[in-house]
Amino acid sequence: MEITQTGILEVNLQNKSESISIESDEQIEKIVKALSSRTRRQILKHIQEQPMDVSNIATNLKMTEANISAQIKKLEEAGLIKCSYASGDHGVRKISSLKFKKLVIQF
C-alpha cells in the first residue's frame, strides 16, 4: 500500500474581519498542543462570549490564578487569544479574549 501526500496540513483561523492560514509546522504544533489541554479548552469556552480577567476565569473554573495565568500564556503564544491590561481594585488585571471565532484544520 502506498500513501501519497496530497497537500499540506493547514490551519485557518477566522473571525468576521480577519482570516489567516498557517502552514508552519512549528505554529501548527503550538496550536495543537494548546488545544490538547482540557483546562485550556475550558478557558477558551469561558471567554467565547466576552473577555474575562484571570481572576474571574480562575473562580469560574475553581483553579488557582497562577495555573490559569500559565495556561493563558500558552494560548497566547499559540496565537489563539489576545490579552490586554486594565486597572483593577488591587493593581492591573490581565483580560483575555478570543482572537478568532473559528479554527479549521485542512489536510
N, C-alpha and C positions, 0 to 999 in steps of 0.2 A: 504494500500500500504506500503510495507516495502522497505526501502532503505538500501542497504548494501554497505559497503565501500570495494572497490576492490583494492585499493592501496593507496600509499602515494603521496601527492602533491609534485612534484619535479620540480626544476628549473635547467636547464642545460645551462651553459654559455660556448660558444665555439669560438675559433678562430683557425687559422691554426696550431699553435704549442701547444695550451693548451685547455683543456676541463675540467670543473668541474661540479659536481652535488651538488645541495644544497637541503637538506631535512629539515633543521632547520626552524621551523615556524617563528622564530624571523627574520632570514635573508630574508626569502621569503617575509615577511611583509615589510621589509625595501625596497626591490626591487620593490614591487608592489606600495608602497607609492611614491617612487621616480618616477616611470613611470606614476603616476596619475596626475602629473602636466604638463600642456601644455608647459610651459616655459622650464622645464627640458627636455621634449621630443624634443623641438626645439634645445636646446643646443646639445643633442646627434646627431641630424641631421647635425648640423653645424660642428661638429668635426669628423664626419664619414669619410671624405676623408683625412683630415690632422689635426694634433694637432693645437690648437689655444690658444692664451692667453686671459685672462679675458677681456682686453680692446677691442680686436677685436670682441669677441663674443658680448659684450655689444653694440658696434657700429652696428654690423650687425642686432641685434635684437631690436635696438633702446630702450635699457633699461640702467639703471644705472649699473656701475661696482659693486657697493655694492650688488645689487639684484642678479646679475649674480654670484658673488662670493659666496653668501649664497646658491644659487641653486646648484652650482658646489660642494660645501661641502656635500650636501645631496646625490648627485650622487656618490661622492667618498665614503661616508660612506656606501652606498648600494653595493659598490664593482663593479659598472658599468663603472667607469672611473679611470684613474690614472693621477696623476699630478706630474709635475716636475717644477723646477725653473731654470730660466736663467737670466743673466743680461740684463737690458734694458736701454733705454735712461734716464729714471728717477728712477732708482732703480732696483728691482727684479721683473721679470714677472712670473706669475703662468701660466704654459702651461698645458692644459688638452687634453687628448686623450682617445679614447675608449679602454677599457681593453679587451673587447670581441667583436666579429663581429656578433655573433648570440646568441639569447636567446630563449630557448624552455621551455614551461611550460607543464608538463605532469601530468595527473591525473591517 
